[in-house]
């Protein structure tokens, strides 16, 4: 099952917890202090990491949509 990763940049506070959980999918834009999505539609092998990143985000800024 495919998934799509979305970061709400209004909500993101730049904690970088997502980057620690799923470094292949998330990075931090140092100038903006916000998360960026490196892989908007990651493979299913990364699902566990992406879902963990969404769970641990203190700002609840990450949404994982199943397609």
N, C-alpha and C positions, 0 to 999 in steps of 0.2 A: 504494500500500500504506500503510495507516495505521500509526501508531506510538504508543506510550505511553511517557512519560518518568517515571522513578521516581528519587528521591533518597533514599539511605539516610541518614537523619539521625543514626544512631549513628556512621556512618563519616565523615560530612561534617565538615571542619575549618574551613570558611569561607574558603577561599583565594580564592574568587570568580573562578576561572579560567573556570568555566562561564558566568558572567555576561558576561565579556569576549568569549567565543566566540559566545554566543547570547543577547543581551540581550532579545530578544522572548520568550524561553522561561524564563529564569532571573533571579532577583533575589536579594538578600542580606537576610536578616532581621537587621538591625543588633543588636537586643536579644538574640537567641539566638545570633548569630554563625554561622548556618547558611544554606545555600542554600534557596530556595523555588522551586517550579515555578509559573510564571505561566500556562503553557499545557500542561496534562497530555497533551493529544493534539494536538500542533501539526500544521500542514499539511505536506505533502511538500516544499513549497518551502523549509522550514526544516531538512530532514533533514541536509544537509551540515553545517550549523552545530551541530545537536544532537549528531550523531555526533562532531564535533570536540571539543565540550565534554566528552563522555564520555571521549574519548581523553586529553585533557590534564588531567583531574582527578587531582591528586596522591594523593588519598585513595581513588580508584576508587569513589566513592560514587554514580555515575550509571549507571543501567541504561536501555537503550533496547530496548523490546520491540516486535517487529513483529506486527501483527495482521492 
